[in-house]
Amino acid sequence: MTPSVEERIDWLRKEIRRHEYLYYVLARPEISDFAFDQLMNELKELEAAHPHLITPDSPTQRVGGAVLEELPQVRHEIPMLSLDNSYNEGELGEWYGRVVRALGRRPDYLVAELKIDGVSLSLTYEQGVLLRAVTRGNGEVGEEVTANAKTIPTVPLRLPEELPLVEVRGEVYLPRHVFLELNRRRREEGEEPFANPRNAAAGSIRLLDSRECARRGLRFIAYQIPRLRGKDLRYHSEALELLAHWGFATNPGWRRCPDVSCVHEFIAQWGERRKSLPFDTDGVVVKVDRLSEQQALGATSKFPRWAVAYKYPPEGERTRVKAIAVQVGRTGTLTPVAELEPVRLAGTTVTRATLHNADEVARLDVRVGDTVWVEKGGDVIPKVVAVDVAQRPEGAPPFVMPGACPVCGTPVVREAGEVAIRCPNPSCPAVQKARLLHFCSRSGMDIQGLGEQRIEQLLRQGLISDPASLWDLNWQQLATLPGWGAKSAENLRIQLEEAKGRPLWRLLVALGIRHVGERAAKLLAAHFGSLDALSTAKREELEAIEGIGPTIAQSVLQFFSSPPGQELVRRLQSRGVDPREKGTKAATTAPLAGLAFVLTGTLSRPREQVIALLEGSGAVVSETVSRKTSFLVVGENPGSKLAKARSLGVPVLDEEGLVALLAQKGVRW
């Protein structure tokens, strides 16, 4: 008997959920990407033909929706409290002693779990369907982020049991490989990199545009069921088992312990092993297992008495914070920087370390006079990773980010969902200097001979104000300035004249348009060919270009429609800085013309070489998967792009498949 449309859709949804669980949670896929794509595509086609059968919990609904004006505030039925910390076996023993004294006996069992360094989130299900997702906020009131939570593949949209009410709490995090890729993309787009995966997760889950959140590759690990109707639980460990049964990712290797010595073994076991996990952890959470004992122990105004966090010792070298300065970058971003007593770190002497942004300063609670641990991150930039609160000078006040730009005094702004605090004044001297440095840099117009000191000198003398003013310099006057001379002035004149011949994409990068890095600039230059054509482009035309999404399109529109942007372009053009793209017609006859590729994972050749090969053969290589993507090329350890490609039905190639495709097109690998 042929199943009805409703029965087929129901079967497809159940089968897709099962395969998503096998892939994302258990990392044990049973079918190929192609077979999974076929299931998803069939479901999409059936739902498109029968839209009245689409439900909010369908796997096809894991996509971003409309941009919100603001995030609604929601009060937690049960407060989401913080955890008290312990830093050694003695302090952990003191907590256990307090538990024993309060209960009048030893607790039945303890549960030890790794402390995921992410952002807490509460999920509410009614009749088995995800109703609401709310951030921790201040513990009493959080922000509703349901649309964003639905884009996380490890958040089930439907539970296998239709219980009246279930609240699940857990941690939203960013896998390390996704974080590294996100920061690489942000640097290329001229954005400040995130301080760490936790910082990135906090900003991502609160984005107003859930489509952008879907691009971020967030994951969710469930750790508690604080509210449950229609089912009884006696132990927290039962809740963890139930969460896993329902399809949630749960804490790896959690252990039910009869006593605190077993907890110590767990802590020692994971001390080094945790570093091999795909996400950051900073300690172990220890909980009383029996729920009735948790209720009897209760909580203080800040912490539950039935749980404590053991924090692993931080890595790096110790030194003291002498001062905290605030720098202003070319996009107006305010960056706090710790000025340190000199310390040797990885073979160099370090006197300054970035604190990244206001969120990171608040998380660390770093203050002037504090003793801190400093290490070099993956990008070799020194950063403060922890504070030794026990060594804090008495009365040291918390550091507060300024409400106004420290250079020009303009009130600062913070966009919703962003961690950056910015000076919005485009005429701010610090912004002017940083923009000029970027414009002249090797990644911009590559004007040699104009470093930081010389740009500062010319700004102080009032000889330059913006990039266009570089071509107004008086060479005789310049030659008389300290440190210059006729030869240096003439060399700069030649450099500026040669810069007029730089390709259009370099000028677009040099202009410092937010989100427009080298890749986006090349796509825009190849498509429009001139500043005039780009400046009059419509949103639809911009977004139609593979690799130019809504965020980049909006940024380009804002720049070219703003009076400062229009004036700068006019002034550059009037001085002969108006490059035109050449050879775009020839590109249409290239062997890969019209094809758009996205890469993910590790290939046998460096990514830069693969990109150069594809682009040199006429293809477009983008950072993000969309419906305009021709192929996703997958290497080892692929990231979240694979899931996005699956959901959109984008063809997936492994390296062998890519080589075969290139051979068909006459391109040698």
C-alpha positions in Angstrom: 0.0 0.0 0.0 1.5 3.4 -1.1 1.9 5.7 1.9 0.1 9.0 1.9 2.0 12.3 1.6 1.6 12.9 5.3 3.0 9.5 6.1 6.0 10.0 3.8 6.8 13.4 5.2 6.6 12.1 8.8 8.9 9.2 7.9 11.4 11.5 6.2 11.5 13.8 9.2 12.1 11.0 11.6 14.8 9.5 9.3 16.6 12.8 8.9 16.5 13.5 12.6 18.0 10.1 13.2 20.9 10.7 10.7 21.5 14.2 12.2 21.9 12.7 15.6 24.3 10.0 14.3 26.3 12.7 12.4 26.4 15.6 14.8 26.2 13.9 18.2 27.7 10.5 17.9 30.0 11.2 14.9 28.9 7.8 13.4 27.2 8.5 10.1 25.4 5.6 8.5 24.8 7.0 5.0 26.8 9.2 2.6 26.4 12.9 2.2 24.7 12.3 -1.1 22.1 9.9 0.4 21.4 12.4 3.2 21.0 15.2 0.6 18.5 13.1 -1.3 16.3 12.6 1.9 16.4 16.4 2.7 15.7 17.4 -0.9 12.7 15.0 -1.1 11.3 16.5 2.2 11.8 20.1 0.9 10.0 19.2 -2.4 7.1 17.6 -0.6 6.8 20.6 1.9 7.0 23.1 -1.0 4.1 21.2 -2.8 2.1 21.0 0.4 3.0 24.1 2.5 0.1 23.4 4.9 2.1 20.4 6.2 5.2 22.4 7.2 5.7 22.3 11.0 8.1 24.4 13.1 10.0 21.3 14.1 10.7 20.1 10.6 14.4 19.6 9.8 14.0 22.0 6.9 13.3 24.8 9.3 16.9 25.0 10.6 17.5 28.2 8.6 17.7 31.8 9.6 14.6 34.0 9.3 13.8 37.7 9.4 16.1 40.2 11.2 14.7 41.2 14.6 14.6 44.8 15.8 15.6 43.7 19.3 15.7 40.6 21.5 12.6 40.1 23.8 13.4 39.9 27.6 12.1 36.7 29.4 12.1 36.0 33.1 13.4 32.5 34.1 11.0 30.4 36.1 14.0 29.1 38.0 17.0 31.5 38.2 20.1 30.4 36.3 22.7 30.8 39.0 26.4 31.0 38.7 28.7 28.4 40.3 31.1 29.0 43.2 34.7 28.1 42.3 37.4 26.0 43.9 41.0 26.0 42.8 42.6 23.0 44.6 41.8 19.8 46.4 41.6 21.6 49.7 38.9 24.0 48.6 36.9 21.2 46.9 37.1 19.3 50.2 35.8 22.3 52.1 32.8 22.4 49.7 32.1 18.7 50.3 32.4 19.2 54.0 29.7 21.9 53.9 27.5 19.6 51.9 27.9 16.8 54.5 27.2 19.1 57.4 24.1 20.6 55.8 22.7 17.1 55.0 23.8 15.6 58.3 25.4 12.7 56.3 27.3 12.0 53.1 25.4 12.5 49.9 24.4 9.3 48.0 26.5 10.1 45.0 28.3 13.0 43.2 28.4 13.6 39.5 31.6 15.1 37.9 31.3 16.8 34.5 33.7 18.8 32.4 33.0 22.5 32.5 32.4 23.7 28.9 33.7 27.2 28.3 30.6 28.5 26.6 27.4 30.4 27.2 24.4 29.0 29.2 21.1 28.6 27.4 17.7 27.5 28.5 15.4 25.5 26.1 11.7 25.1 26.9 9.7 22.3 25.2 5.9 22.0 25.3 4.3 18.7 24.1 7.7 17.8 22.8 8.2 20.8 20.5 10.8 23.5 21.1 8.9 26.6 22.2 11.5 29.0 23.5 15.2 29.5 23.9 16.5 32.1 26.4 20.0 33.2 27.4 21.2 33.3 31.0 21.2 37.1 31.0 21.6 38.3 34.6 20.4 34.9 35.9 16.9 36.3 36.6 16.0 37.7 33.2 17.5 36.6 29.8 17.0 37.3 26.1 14.9 35.2 23.9 17.0 33.7 21.0 14.7 31.0 19.8 15.3 31.7 16.1 19.0 31.5 16.6 18.8 28.3 18.7 16.9 26.6 15.9 19.9 27.0 13.7 22.1 24.9 16.0 22.1 21.3 14.7 22.6 19.7 18.2 19.4 21.4 19.5 16.5 19.0 18.8 13.4 20.8 17.4 11.2 18.0 18.7 11.7 15.5 21.6 10.7 11.8 21.1 8.3 12.1 24.1 5.4 14.6 24.0 5.6 15.6 27.6 3.6 18.7 28.8 6.7 20.7 29.8 10.5 20.2 29.7 13.1 22.7 30.4 16.6 21.8 29.3 19.7 23.8 30.2 23.1 23.6 28.6 26.1 25.3 27.1 26.3 26.9 23.6 29.9 26.7 22.3 32.0 27.1 19.2 34.2 24.2 18.2 37.8 25.2 18.0 38.2 24.6 14.2 35.1 26.7 13.5 36.4 29.5 15.8 39.7 29.6 13.9 37.9 29.7 10.6 35.6 32.5 11.8 38.4 34.6 13.1 40.3 34.1 9.8 37.3 35.3 7.9 36.8 38.3 10.2 40.4 39.4 9.8 40.0 39.2 6.0 36.8 41.2 6.2 38.6 43.9 8.3 36.7 43.0 11.5 38.2 42.5 15.0 38.8 38.8 15.7 37.0 37.3 18.7 39.0 36.9 21.9 38.2 33.2 22.3 35.5 30.7 21.4 33.4 31.6 24.4 33.4 35.3 23.3 32.4 34.3 19.8 29.6 32.1 21.1 28.2 34.9 23.3 28.1 37.3 20.4 26.7 34.8 17.9 23.7 33.5 20.0 22.6 37.1 20.5 22.7 38.2 16.9 19.5 39.8 15.6 20.0 38.1 12.2 19.5 34.4 12.6 20.8 33.8 9.1 24.2 35.2 10.3 23.9 33.0 13.4 23.4 30.0 11.2 26.8 30.8 9.5 28.6 30.8 12.8 28.5 27.0 13.4 27.4 26.9 17.0 26.9 23.7 19.0 24.9 22.9 22.2 25.7 20.4 25.0 22.9 19.8 27.5 23.7 19.5 31.2 20.4 19.8 33.2 16.7 19.3 33.3 15.5 21.8 35.9 11.8 21.5 35.1 9.9 18.4 34.0 6.2 17.5 33.9 4.8 14.1 33.0 7.8 12.1 34.1 9.7 11.6 37.4 13.4 11.8 38.0 15.3 11.0 41.2 18.9 11.7 40.2 20.8 14.2 38.1 22.6 11.3 36.4 19.2 10.0 35.3 18.6 13.4 33.7 21.9 13.2 31.7 21.0 9.7 30.5 17.5 10.9 29.5 18.9 13.9 27.6 21.2 11.5 25.6 18.2 9.3 24.9 16.3 12.3 23.6 19.0 13.1 21.1 21.0 15.8 22.9 24.7 16.0 22.9 25.8 15.6 26.6 29.0 16.0 28.5 31.7 13.6 27.3 32.9 11.1 30.0 30.8 12.4 32.9 31.1 10.1 35.9 28.9 9.2 38.8 31.2 9.2 41.9 30.5 7.6 45.3 32.8 10.0 47.1 35.1 13.1 46.6 38.2 10.9 46.0 36.6 9.6 42.9 36.0 13.2 41.8 39.8 13.9 42.3 40.5 10.9 40.0 38.2 12.4 37.4 39.8 15.8 37.6 43.3 14.3 37.2 42.2 12.0 34.3 40.9 14.9 32.3 43.7 17.4 33.1 45.5 16.8 29.9 43.0 14.7 28.0 40.5 17.6 27.8 42.9 19.5 25.5 42.2 16.9 22.7 38.5 17.7 22.8 37.1 19.9 19.9 35.9 22.6 22.4 37.4 24.6 25.3 37.0 23.5 28.9 38.3 25.3 32.0 37.4 23.0 34.8 35.1 20.3 36.2 31.6 20.8 37.7 30.8 18.7 40.7 27.1 18.2 41.6 25.2 16.3 44.3 23.4 13.6 42.3 20.1 13.0 44.2 17.6 15.7 43.3 15.9 15.7 46.7 19.3 16.4 48.3 19.9 19.3 45.9 16.5 20.7 47.0 17.4 20.3 50.6 20.7 22.1 50.2 19.2 25.0 48.3 21.1 28.0 47.2 22.6 31.3 48.3 21.6 34.5 46.4 24.4 33.7 43.9 25.3 30.0 43.9 23.6 26.7 44.4 25.0 24.9 47.5 24.7 21.5 45.8 27.3 22.3 43.0 30.8 23.7 42.7 33.2 24.3 39.9 36.8 23.1 40.1 39.0 25.3 37.9 42.1 23.9 36.3 45.3 26.0 36.8 45.8 28.5 34.0 48.8 28.3 31.7 51.4 30.9 30.7 53.6 33.2 32.7 52.7 35.5 35.7 53.3 39.2 35.7 51.5 42.4 37.0 49.2 44.8 35.3 50.6 48.3 35.6 47.8 50.1 33.6 45.0 49.4 31.2 44.9 51.6 28.1 42.2 51.8 25.4 43.2 51.9 21.8 41.0 53.1 18.9 41.2 51.2 15.6 40.3 52.2 12.0 36.7 51.0 12.3 36.5 53.0 15.6 36.7 49.8 17.7 37.9 50.4 21.3 40.4 47.8 22.4 41.5 47.6 26.0 45.2 46.7 26.4 47.0 45.7 29.6 50.4 47.4 30.1 52.5 44.8 32.0 55.7 44.5 34.0 58.1 42.9 31.4 57.9 39.2 31.2 59.6 36.6 29.0 57.2 34.7 26.9 58.0 32.2 24.1 61.5 33.8 23.6 60.4 37.4 23.6 59.9 40.1 26.2 56.2 41.1 26.5 55.1 44.4 28.0 51.6 44.7 26.5 48.8 42.2 26.1 45.4 42.6 24.5 42.2 42.3 26.6 40.2 42.2 23.4 36.9 43.9 24.4 34.5 44.8 27.2 33.0 41.3 27.5 36.5 39.8 28.0 37.5 42.4 30.6 34.3 41.7 32.5 34.7 37.9 32.3 38.3 38.1 33.5 37.6 40.9 36.0 41.1 42.2 35.4 42.1 45.3 37.3 45.2 47.6 37.5 47.6 46.1 40.0 46.4 42.5 39.4 48.8 39.6 39.1 47.8 37.8 35.8 48.8 34.9 33.6 49.8 35.8 30.1 50.2 33.5 27.1 50.5 33.8 23.4 47.5 32.8 21.5 47.3 30.9 18.2 48.0 34.2 16.3 51.1 34.8 18.6 49.5 37.9 20.1 50.1 38.1 23.9 46.8 37.9 25.9 45.8 37.8 29.5 44.1 34.4 30.2 43.5 34.5 34.0 43.7 36.7 37.1 45.1 35.6 40.5 42.4 37.2 42.6 44.2 36.2 45.8 47.0 38.6 45.0 44.7 41.6 44.1 45.7 44.9 45.9 43.1 45.9 48.5 40.6 48.4 47.1 41.5 47.9 43.4 38.5 49.2 41.5 37.0 47.3 38.6 38.0 48.5 35.1 35.2 50.1 33.2 35.3 50.8 29.5 34.9 54.5 28.7 31.5 55.8 27.7 33.2 58.2 25.3 36.1 57.8 22.9 39.3 58.4 24.8 40.7 60.4 21.8 37.9 62.6 20.5 35.3 62.4 23.3 32.4 61.2 21.1 29.9 58.9 23.0 30.6 55.3 22.0 28.1 52.9 20.6 27.6 49.1 20.7 25.6 47.4 18.0 23.2 44.6 19.0 24.8 41.2 18.9 28.3 42.6 18.6 31.0 42.5 21.3 32.8 45.6 19.9 32.3 49.1 21.3 33.0 51.7 18.7 33.7 55.4 18.3 31.2 56.4 15.6 33.0 59.7 14.7 34.7 59.2 11.3 36.8 62.4 11.9 38.3 61.0 15.2 42.0 61.5 15.0 42.7 57.9 16.1 40.3 56.6 13.4 41.9 58.9 10.8 45.4 57.6 11.7 44.4 54.0 11.7 42.5 54.3 8.4 45.5 56.0 6.7 47.8 53.3 8.0 45.5 50.7 6.6 45.1 52.5 3.3 48.9 52.7 2.8 49.6 49.2 4.1 50.9 46.3 2.1 47.4 44.7 2.1 45.9 48.1 0.9 47.5 50.4 -1.7 51.0 49.3 -0.7 52.5 52.8 -0.5 55.9 52.3 1.0 57.6 55.0 3.1 54.5 56.0 5.1 54.7 54.2 8.4 53.1 55.1 11.7 55.5 57.8 12.7 55.4 59.6 9.4 51.6 59.5 9.2 51.4 60.9 12.8 53.9 63.7 11.8 51.8 64.6 8.7 48.6 64.6 10.7 50.1 66.8 13.4 51.3 69.3 10.7 47.9 69.3 9.2 49.2 68.2 5.8 46.9 65.2 5.4 43.4 64.3 6.7 42.2 61.4 4.6 43.6 59.1 1.8 42.7 61.5 -1.0 44.8 64.3 0.7 48.0 62.2 0.2 47.9 63.4 -3.5 47.7 67.0 -2.4 51.0 67.0 -0.5 53.4 69.9 -1.3 56.7 68.2 -2.1 58.9 71.2 -1.4 57.2 71.7 2.0 57.5 68.0 2.7 61.2 68.0 2.0 61.8 70.6 4.8 60.2 68.5 7.5 62.4 66.8 10.1 63.5 63.3 8.9 62.5 63.9 5.3 64.6 65.7 2.7 64.3 66.1 -1.1 65.1 62.4 -1.8 62.5 61.0 0.6 59.8 63.4 -0.7 60.5 62.5 -4.3 60.3 58.8 -3.4 56.9 59.2 -1.9 55.7 61.2 -4.9 56.7 58.4 -7.2 55.1 55.8 -4.9 51.8 57.8 -4.9 51.9 58.1 -8.7 52.4 54.4 -9.1 49.6 53.7 -6.6 47.1 55.2 -9.1 47.7 52.1 -11.2 46.9 49.6 -8.5 44.0 47.2 -9.3 40.5 48.1 -8.3 40.2 45.4 -5.7 43.2 46.8 -3.8 41.6 50.2 -3.6 38.4 48.6 -2.3 40.4 46.8 0.5 42.2 50.0 1.2 39.0 52.0 1.7 38.4 50.0 4.8 34.7 49.2 4.1 33.5 46.9 6.9 33.4 43.2 6.0 35.1 43.8 2.7 38.4 42.0 2.7 40.6 40.8 -0.2 38.2 38.0 -1.3 35.1 40.2 -1.3 37.0 43.0 -2.9 38.1 40.8 -5.8 34.5 39.6 -6.3 33.1 43.1 -6.4 35.9 44.4 -8.6 35.5 41.6 -11.1 31.7 42.1 -11.3 31.4 45.9 -11.4 34.8 46.9 -12.9 34.8 50.5 -11.6 34.0 52.7 -8.6 31.2 54.4 -10.5 29.4 51.1 -11.2 29.8 49.8 -7.7 28.7 53.0 -6.1 25.3 52.8 -7.9 24.7 49.1 -7.3 21.4 47.9 -5.8 21.2 45.4 -3.0 19.7 42.7 -5.2 22.6 43.0 -7.6 25.2 42.8 -4.8 23.6 39.8 -3.1 23.3 38.0 -6.5 27.1 37.7 -6.6 28.3 34.4 -5.2 30.3 35.1 -2.0 28.6 38.5 -1.3 26.0 37.9 1.3 23.5 40.3 3.0 26.1 41.5 5.6 28.7 42.6 3.0 26.0 44.0 0.7 24.6 46.2 3.5 28.1 47.4 4.4 28.9 48.3 0.8 25.6 50.1 0.4 26.1 52.1 3.6 29.6 53.2 2.6 28.7 54.4 -0.9 25.5 56.0 0.2 27.1 57.9 3.1 28.2 61.5 2.5 31.7 60.8 3.9 32.0 57.8 1.6 30.7 59.6 -1.5 33.0 62.6 -0.8 36.1 60.4 -0.4 35.4 58.5 -3.6 34.8 61.9 -5.4 38.1 63.3 -4.1 40.1 60.2 -5.0 38.7 60.1 -8.6 39.4 63.8 -9.0 43.1 63.1 -8.2 43.3 60.3 -10.7 42.8 57.4 -8.3 40.1 55.6 -10.3 41.2 52.2 -11.4 39.2 50.1 -13.8 39.1 46.3 -13.8 40.5 44.7 -16.9 40.1 41.2 -18.4 36.6 40.4 -17.0 35.3 39.4 -20.4 38.1 36.9 -20.8 37.2 35.3 -17.5 33.9 34.1 -19.0 35.7 31.8 -21.4 37.9 30.2 -18.6 37.3 26.5 -18.0 35.6 27.0 -14.6 33.8 30.2 -15.5 30.4 30.4 -13.8 31.2 27.9 -11.1 31.3 28.8 -7.4 33.3 26.8 -4.9 33.5 26.7 -1.1 36.2 24.8 0.8 36.1 23.2 4.2 38.4 20.9 6.1 42.1 20.1 5.3 43.2 19.1 1.8 46.4 17.6 0.7 47.6 20.9 -0.7 47.6 24.3 1.1 44.3 26.0 0.9 45.9 29.1 -0.7 47.2 27.0 -3.6 43.8 25.4 -4.2 42.1 28.8 -4.1 44.6 30.2 -6.6 44.1 27.2 -8.9 40.3 27.6 -8.9 40.3 31.3 -9.2 43.0 31.2 -11.9 40.7 28.9 -13.9 37.8 31.3 -13.7 35.9 30.0 -10.7 34.7 32.0 -7.7 35.8 30.8 -4.3 33.6 31.9 -1.5 33.7 31.6 2.3 30.1 30.8 2.8 27.7 28.1 1.5 24.6 29.4 -0.2 22.1 28.3 -2.9 24.4 29.9 -5.4 27.3 27.6 -4.5 28.1 25.1 -7.3 30.2 22.7 -5.1 31.4 22.3 -1.5 34.9 20.7 -1.5 35.4 18.7 1.7 38.7 17.7 3.2 39.5 16.1 6.5 37.8 17.4 9.7 35.2 19.5 7.8 33.4 22.3 9.6 29.8 23.5 9.8 29.8 24.3 6.1 29.1 20.6 5.4 25.8 20.8 7.3 24.8 24.0 5.5 25.5 22.4 2.2 23.4 19.4 3.1 20.5 21.5 4.2 20.6 23.5 0.9 21.2 20.5 -1.4 24.6 21.8 -2.6 26.7 19.1 -4.3 29.6 17.9 -2.1 33.0 16.8 -3.5 35.9 15.2 -1.7 39.4 15.9 -3.0 39.2 12.9 -5.4 36.0 14.3 -6.8 37.5 17.7 -7.2 40.5 16.4 -9.1 38.1 14.4 -11.4 36.0 17.5 -12.1 39.1 19.6 -12.9 40.3 16.9 -15.3 37.0 17.0 -17.1 37.4 20.8 -17.5 41.0 20.5 -18.7 42.5 21.9 -15.5 45.6 20.2 -14.1 45.6 19.5 -10.4 
